């Protein structure tokens, strides 16, 4: 995932002298440092202002920032980091009680502060970042004026390591020390006294270096690490540990998704739609197949009743199949070894009878090896066609009777193998 980190410094000299336009105050522009990287690998960096940032970023590889997370880092002194225990049975109750628990640590009215909280779990301390509502509105305005679609807003102190490590941001006149989720800004000459009160084993200085005098006054067992590039240090810390985002509550920003993330999201949505359509189609096909099976079973049952009116009506499709198999088996057992079987005669004539008309009844006389069929045909010419086609199969057709009915004729035919 690509990340663009913007570290805000002081306001530019030109903007410090800007006068209100038409009585409306104009927010000063800021100098900033920017770093672009993927995970913990830095791709590019530089110095700019809000007005010149876009021009510098346009020189990067096309599409590099299309889906990047934009992290804006503001000065530490604007954000107060606190941790406190809050009573409550669930996270909802704890969230409602959080402002009252923080009120005793804040000198100003808590209602004028914006509270951004970390994870809220019962029995655990809640880590919070507080900033004045007026300051938050100013940052939103500045970002909007310079068309910076920031996803995350944090302070420098939020991008430091935890544990027994102390991080100190050094400038010429003062120093900001961050230790165990708390921060303090003091004059440079008071830094050593502040560090002596902390039980630290490792010190990371960011920006300027400690003077020889300051080093000599520290405990010799304290390991000191120097990081000169503040923006690079903050970028590396953000890649390792996600801080509390100040964009919460009324200042929450819409989650931007573009590029590959947007394509994957669109593809997932399309796949979901097609899956629903596929499942719906399978369901509809199953219902239609079930309907067709029930209809065919009913037709077969009616045909069985027509062919064997003396038998009881079979209830299930399996029972109907067993009845047919039993009757065919009985006919085969009753025929002698030298006689022509009913199944053979039925097999040779079924194709022709089934394509010419509607079969009304069928009976077989084993003694004479004759099968009598009653059919509804469209005309007398179909009788001649049946006789002609079955003659080639060695089957003789005798017309027992034929008469006109509505829409055709009703014929009784007798089929037998030629002697």
N, C-alpha and C positions, 0 to 999 in steps of 0.2 A: 504494500500500500504506500503510495507517494504522499509525503507530508510537506507542506510549506509552512515554515515557522517564521513569524514576524516578531522581532523583539523591539518594543517601543522605547525610544530614548527621550531626550528633552525636545521641546518645541523648537522649530527652526527660528533663526534670528529674524528673518523677514516677517514671519507671522507674529512674532512677539510685539511688533509695532503696528499691527493692522488695526484700523479703526472700524467701528461698526458701520455697516452699509444700510442707509435708510433707517437708521435707528435700531437695526437688528444686529445683535452681536454675532461675530463670525468666529467659529472655533478654530483655534490655531492648528496648523499642520505639525507633524512630528517627524523627526529623523528616526530612522529605524534600521535595523540589521535584518536581513532575510537569509534563510537557509532552506534549500530544497534537497530532499533526500528520500531514499526508499528504504524503509526499515531503519537500520543504523548506518547506511552507506550514504554519504553526502555527495550530491550531484553538482550543486552550484551554490554560491553564496555571494553576498554583496551588501553595500550600504545604499540607502535610498531615502526618499520621503514619500508621503502619501501621494503626492502629485507625480512623482517620477517612478514609482514602483512598477506600474503597468508596462512602461517602456522597457525596463530592465528584464522583466519576466518574459516579454515577447521575444527576447533573444534566445530563450531556451528552446529545447526540442519541441516541435509541434505536437500537441496532444499530451504533453507530459503532465500538465496541471489540470487536465480535463476532469479527472475524478479524484484530485488530491484533497486531503483534509487540510484546512487552513487553521493554524493555531496562532493566536495573537497573545503575546506575553507582555503584560503591563508591569510598571514598576511595583516593587514589593510594598512600598509604604502605603499604597492605595488599598491593600487587602489585608484584613486581619484574620489570622489563622487561629482557631480555637478548637478544643476538644472538651466534651462534657458528657456526663451521664444523665440520661433523661428517663424518667419513669414512664411506664405505659405497658398495657397488655399486648399491644400489637404495634406494627410500624405506623399505622394511621394515627393512633393516639400519641405515639412518641413524636411524630412529625408536628402535630398540633401543639404539643407542649414545648417544642424546641425553642421558640423565641423567648419564652418566659425563663427557660434555663440559661439562655445566653445573655439576658438583659443585665445581669449583675456584672458582667465582664465588659460591658460597653458603656463608654462615657456619654454618648449621645442617645437620643430616643431610638429604641430598637425598631420602631415603626418606620424610621427613615433609613433603615439599613436593608440591604438585600442579602438574604441568607441562602447560600448554596451548600447543600449537605451531601456528604458521602453516603455510603451504604448505612442503612438503619436496621440494626438487628438487636433483639432483646438481650439485655445483659452485657452489651458491649458499648464502649464509648463511641460517640458520634463525632466525626471529624468534620468541621465546617470552615467555610471561607466566607467572610463578611466584607461587603463593600457598600458604600453609600449609594442610595438609589440615584441621586443626582449624578454621581460619577458614572454609574452604569448607563444612564441616558446619554451622557456626553460621548461615551465610547460607541454606543449604538449609532449616534448621529455621525461621528467621525468616520466610522466604517461605511455607513451608507453614503456619505458624501464622496468617498473615494472608491466606491463600488467594490469593497472587499467583503466577500461573502464568507465571513469567518464561521467556522464550526465550533471552535473551542476558544474560550477566553480564560486565561489563568495569569497568576503573578509569578515572578521569578522564584519566589520562595517556595512555591508549590512544586517546582521541578528540582528537588534535591533528594538525596538518599535518606533512608531512615536508619534506625539503629543508633550506634554510638558514634556515627560519623557526623561531624559538624561542617556545614558549608558556609563560607563567608564570601559575600560579594563586596569587593573592595573598590573604592574610588579614592580620589585624592583627599577629600575632607572627611568622609564618613565611611562606615562599614555596616553591612547588614548580615547578621548571623542567623542561620536557620538550624534548629536542633530539635529533633523529636516533634515535628509538626508545629513548632512554634518559632516565631521570628522576632528579632529585635534590631532596631537601627540605632547606632550610637556614633558619637564622634570617633574619629580614627584613633585618637590618643586614649580612648577608653576601651578599645577592643580587647587588649590583653587582660584587663581586669574582668571583663565579661567572660572570656574563655576560661579563666582560672576557676570560675564558679561552676563550670560544666565538667562532668566526668566523661571526657572524650578521650579516645585513643587514636583518632584519625581526624585530620583537618584538611579540607579541600578549599583552597583559595581560588576565586574566580575573578578574572579581570587583572588587576594589578598584583604585584608580588608583595610579600611581607618584607619589611625592612630588616636589616641585620639586627637592629635593636629589638624589634618585635619578636624575631626568631629567638634571640637570646633569652627573652623573658618567658618563653613558653616552656612547659615541661619537656625534658629531653626525650621522654618515651612517646610523645605524640608524633605520629607519622604525618608529614605534610606533603600534600600533592598540589601542584600548581597548574591551573588551567587559564591560559591567557585569553582565548577566544570565548567570550561569554555566550554568543549565539550558538556556536557549535556545541558547547557544553549543555545548553538547554535542550537542543535538538536531541542529543544522545540520551538525556534523561527522560525526555518525553517518549522516546522509542521503547524505553525499558519499563516505565511506570506511568500509567495514565492518571493524571491528577483530577481533582474536583473541578468540573466545568462550571464556570460562573453563569453560563447561559442556561439557567433553570427558571422554573416558574414563569413569571410574566415576560422574561427575557429569552425564553427558549427559542431556538432557531429551527427552521424546518430542515429536516435531514435531506441534504442534496445527494441525489444518485444520478450519475451520468456515466458515459463511456461504457466500459466493460460491465460495471455493476448494474447499470440500467439495462444493458442487453441481457444479462443473466436474469434480472428480475422479470423482464418482458418475456423471455423464453420460459421461465418457470410458470408465469401466469398462463401463457398459451398451452403449455403442457398440462396444466391443471384443467383448463377448459376442455381440451381434447380428451383427457381422462374421464371427465364427467360425461362428455358426449358418448365415449366408448362404453362406459358402464351403463348409461341409459339405453344405448342401442342393444347391448346384450340383454338387458332386462326386457325391452320391448320384444326382441326376438324370442326370448324364452316364453313370454306370455302368448305370442302368436303361435309358437310351436305347440304349446300346451293346448291352445284352443283347437288347432288343427288335429292334434291327436285325439282329443275328446270327440270331435266331429266325425272323424274316420271310424273311431270305435263304435259310435252310435250307428253309423251307416252299416258297418259289418254286422252288428247285432240285429238290425232290422232285416238285412239280407238273410241271415241265418234263420230268423223266424219265418220268412217267406219260403225258404227251401225246406225247412223241417218244422212245420206248424205243430206237430204232435209233441215235440220236445219242449221242456221248460226253457224259459228265457235265460241265457247266460248273463251273469251280472258283471263280471270283470273281463278285461281284455285277455288276461291269462286263461280264464275259464273258457272263453270263446275259442282261443287257439287250441286248447286241449280237446274241446269238443270236435273241431274239424279234424285234428290229427287222429282222434279215436275213430271217427267215422271212416276216414280214408284207410286206416289200419284194418278195420273190420271188413271193408269191401275187399281189400287185398287178401285177407285171410280166407274169405268165403270163396274166392275165385280158385279154380283148379289150376294145376300147373300148366296145362296145355291151353287154357282159355286166355282170351285177351283181357287184360286187366282194365278196370274202370279208370284208373289213374292214367294209363297210357292213352285211352280214348279221349279223356278229358284234356290231357296235355296237348294232343294233336288238334283238337277243335277249339280250344279256349281262345287262341289268338284270333281266329277268324270270327267267332261269335262275338268276342269282346269289341271288335272294331266295326261291326255292322249295325248293331242295335242294342237295345236294353234287354237283358235277360230277366224274365219273369219267374220262371221255375225250371228246375232240372230234376230228372229222375232217371234211375238206371235199373234195368231188368237184367239181373245176373244170368238167369236161365237162357235168355235169348241174346245176351251180350249186346243189348240195344240201350241207347240213351235217348230219352225224350226231352226236348227243350221247347219251352214256350218263350217267344220273343216278340218284342214290338219293333217293327221295321218301318222305314220310310216309304217303301214301295215294293211291288212284286219283283222288280228287277233285282233287288238285293237278295231274294231267294235264289235266283239263277246264279248270282255271283257267289253265294255261299256254296252252292252245289258244285260250281266250276272249280273254286279254289280247293275244296276238300277232296275233290276227285283226284287231284294230283297227289294228295297225301294218302290215298288208298282208303278214304272214308266215303261211304255212300250215304247220301242224304235223301230221305223220303219226306215229302210234304204230306203231313197227316191232315191238316186243315189250315185254312187261311181266310181271313175276313177283314173288312175295312173297319177302322176305328177313327176317332178324331186325330188328324195329323199323320196318319199312316195306316198300317195293317197289323193285325195280330196273327202270328203264324205259329203252328205247332209242328216241329220238325223231329224226325227220328234219325239218329245217326248210328251207324254200325260199320265195322270193317267189312270190306268186300270178301265174300266167301271164295 
